[in-house]
Amino acid sequence: MKFTRRHSLIAVAAGLASSALAPAFAQGDAWPAKQPIRIVVPFAPGGTSDILARTLGEKLQAALKQTVVIENKAGAGGVIGADAVAKAAPDGYTLLLGTISTHAINPAAKPNMPYDAGKDFAPVWLIGSISNVLLVGANQPYKTAQDVIKAAKAEPGKMVFGSAGQGTSQHMSGETLRLLAGIDITHVPYKGSGPATQDLIAGQIPMTMDTALVALPHIQAGKIRALAVTSARRTGVLPDVPTLAEAGVAGFDVSSWQALFAPAGTPAAIVQRLNTELANIAAQPDIKARLASLGVDHSANTPAQFNDYLVLERAKWVKIIKDGKIQL
């Protein structure tokens, strides 16, 4: 997840704009002047988003010297929690731990979203991306991604893949493989990664797509095999596993990502302050190690760079979902 020269030029312009706004903001109430600051996680406790929010929230609390509270507001693939933040006061005291689902996949796939992902939020900071992995059970004959593709082409419609549920990045990784490899495979949605992984291990399904974070313990235990990662680059937690692009599926690049958002209209100076504090936190050795252990690929980014990334992500998923005739 690298940022281009175009991103850098946008960032410079944004920085100049923030500098111009800073004196005006300083004349008003200082932020943060009250507590708590809420970070809404639109998923249940215990998942990757929740872990990241609590890890960063603790550090942000120390940096800002104000209480930071994590609030889980799950439902509808993250839509309920995201909508609550979209409608919150734009004062810097309510933030969202948003994801690829809340800000790219769901907006592209669902026609009646209660919020506008491009207009109702102020992008603050991209935490990073986590690769998904093409996985098969240890009892399956497939040793490479091409083995799976050849088997799927030999018997169209017979091969199935499991995922953590409809509209997840895992689901979309499988749909992208179907489109780019030109194969006919069928999605089997589960109520989370756990049930899908158990059925994979038991041989009930031949393959799944899941995050490297979820898959790693089972790979290490020899219960499942990782054939390829879905990101454009190899992941540090599975350095010997090729990308799907390296495995012959040109142009494949799908990663789950997490980020911080504020409601649209939040003063630019607050957004910039949050971005700066979070960038400083990410540079701390213990946080760098923690992100690496979770398989998070992080690159420093400004709000403008992050916004540019969001524009590209939304356009990509609109095309994938339209081309694949995917309905959620």
N, C-alpha and C positions, 0 to 999 in steps of 0.2 A: 504494500500500500504506500506508494510514493507519490509525491506531489510535483507537478510540472512547473516549468518557467511561467506559464500562464497563471498558475495558482499563486506563484511568488509575486507577480505583478499586481494581482488582485489584493494580495495580503498587504503590500506596501500602501496601496490606495486606502485600504480599510484602516491601516494603522494611522495614516495621516488624518483620516476622518475622525477616528477615536480621539486623537490628540486634540483636535479642534473642539470636540465635544466635552473633553475632560474638565476644562475650567468652568464651563456652565454647570456641569453636574456637581462640581465641588462646592458651588455656592448654595446648593440645596442640602437636604438631609444626607449625612454620610451613610454609606452602605457598607456593611450591615449594621443597622442601628437597633435592631430588635431580633428576637429569636422565637421559635426556631426557624431554620431554613429546612424546608422539606424536599427530599428527593423521592419522587414517586417512581416505584418500580412496577411496571404494568404486568408483572408475572408473579407467580407464587414464590414464597421463600425457598431458598436452597439451590436455585438455578444459577447459571453463569451471570445473568444480569444482576441478580440479587447479591451475589458474592462480590461483584465489581463495585456495586453501589456502596456496600458496607465497607469495603476496603478503602475506597476513595473518600467516602463520607467521613470516616474517622480522621483521616489526614486533613481534609478540608476544614473540619471543625477546629483542629489545632491551629491551622493557618489563619482562619478568620476570627478565631476566639469567640465563636458563637455556636450554639448547639445546632447540630445537623441531625435530622431525624429521617430514617428510611421508612417509607410507607408503601407497603405492598397493596396494589389495587389491580388484581388479576381479572381476566375475562376477555373473551372475543379476540384472542390472539394479540392481546396488548392494546386493543382499541379503547377499552373502557378507561384504563389509566391514562392513556395518552390524551383522550378527549377531556378528562378532568383537568389536566395541565393546560391544554389549549384554552380552556375557559377560565383559568385562574388569573388573579391580578398580576399584571406584568411589572412586579416590583422587586424581583430578584429573590423572593422568599419561597417560591415554588418552582422546582426544577423537575425534569423528566429524564429517567434513564431510558432513552429510546433505542430502538433496534432496527434492523433491516425489515422486520415484520411491520412495525408501527409506521415507518416512514418511507418504505419503498414497495414491499410486496402487497400488503393490504390495500394501500391507496391505488395500486395498479390493477388489483383483481376485484375489488369490491366497489360496485357503482354507487352505493349509498352510504359512504363514510360520513360520520358526524363532524369531522374536522377536515381541513385542507392542509395536508402535510407540508406543502410548499409555502403557505401564507400564514398559518396560525402559530408558527414556532420561530424562535430565534436560535439558530444553530450556535452552540457554545464551544463544544470540544469533542472531537472524535477520539474515543478511547482506543479503539483498534479493531481489527478483524480477527476472526477465528475460523480456520479452515474446516470444512467438512471432509469426510473421508469415505471413499467407496469401500465397503466392508463386506466380506463373505464369511460364512461359518467355517470353522476348521475342518468340518466334514464335507465341504464342497470341493469339487475338483479344480476350481478356477485358481490360477496362480498369478494372473495378470489381468489388467483391465481389458485387454484385447481378447482374452479368453471369454470374458463375460459378453463382450460385444458380439463375438463370433457365435456364441451359443444363442444369444437373443435373435440374431439374424437367421439362424438355422431353423428356429421355431418361433415365428412372430406371435406375440401375444401371450406366450406361455410364461416368460420370465416376469417375476414380480420383484418389487423392492419395497421395503418398509421405511417408514419415517416417524418422527415424533409427532406428526399431525399435519392436517391440511394447512397450507399457507406458510409453513415454516421454511427456513432456508434449506433444511434437509430435504423436504419435499421438492422444493424448487431445484435443488441440485440434481435430483433424479430426473425431473422434467427437462432440465437443460441437457443432461446426458442423452435422453430420448431424442431431443431435437437435433443436437449437434452430431451425434453418432448415427443418426438415421435408423434407429431401432424401435421396435414396438414392445414396450415394457409397461407393466401395470402397477400403479401406486396402491399400496396398502397402508392407510393411515392408522397410527396407534395413538393412544392417549398418553404420549410421552415417550422419551427415549428408553426408559427402563423396560417396559413391556416389549418394545420392538427388539431390543438387544437380547432379551431372554429368548424370544422366538427365533432369533438368528442363531444363537448358541445351540438351541434345541433342534435346529434343522427344519423348523416349520416354514421358514422363508429362506431363500438362497442368499439374499443380499439386502443391505440397508445403506442409507446415507446417514451419517451422524457426525457430531463435532469431534475433533481430535481429543478434546478434554474428556468427553464421555467414553470414547472408545479405548483410550490408552491403557487403562488397567486390564481390560479383557484381551487386548493385543499382547501385552506383556505376559499374561497368564497362558497364552497359547490357545485361547478359546475361539478367537476370530482372527482373520487375516486382513490387513490393510493393503489394498491393491493400488490405490492412488488417492491423492488429495485433490480437492476441488479448486484450490486457490491458484493464482498465477505463478506463485513461487512455493517452493517446498517449505514446510513448517518446521520450526526448530525442535518441536517435541517428537517429530517423526522424520528425521533428516534423511533417512535412507529410502523413504517412500516417494516415488515420482509423482509429479503432477499429472492430471489427466491430459493436459496439453502435451507433456513429454511422452505420455503413453499413446499418443496418436490422435487425440480428439482436439483438433486445432481450435484455438480461441476460447477454450474453457476457462472461466474465471468466476467462481461463485464462492463467496465467503459470508459468514454471518458477521455482523458488526454491531457494536454498542457505542452509545454516545450520550452526551449531556445536551439537553435542550432547555430553553426558557420559553415562556409564552411570548408571542409576537408583541412588540411594543416595549419590551424590557429595555431600559436605557442602554445605549451602546457602551457606556463606561462600565456598567455592571457586568455586561457580557464579557468585555475585555478583561476586567479584573478577575472574573471567574476563570477565563481561559489562561491567564497568566499564572494564577495560583495552581491550577490543575497541571499545567506544563511543568511547574517547579516540583510538584508532587511526583509526577511521572519520572522525573530525573533522579529521584532519591533511590539509592541502591536497593533498599528492601522492596520498594514498589516495582522497580525494574525487574527484580528477581521474581516477584509475585506474578506480574503480568506474563513473564516468560513461562513460568510453571503452569499457567492456565492456557498456554498456547496462543496468547494474544500478540498479534503483530502490530506494534505501535510505531507511528511516526509523528514527530512534532507537527502541529498544525494550528493555524489561526482560524477564527470564525469564518473568514472569507474563503479560505482554502476548503474548510469543511463544507460550506455551503455549495461550493463548486462541485465537490465530490457527490453531494446529495442530488444535484441536478442530473449528473451523469447516471447515478444509480437508479433514479426514478425512470429516466428514459430507457435504461436497459431493461428494467422489469416490465415496463409497459410493452415493449417489443416482444420479450420472451413470452409473456402471458397471452398476448394477442396471437403470435405465431403458433403457440402451442395450444390455442383454444382452451386455456385452463380456466376453469370456473371454481370458485370457492363458495 
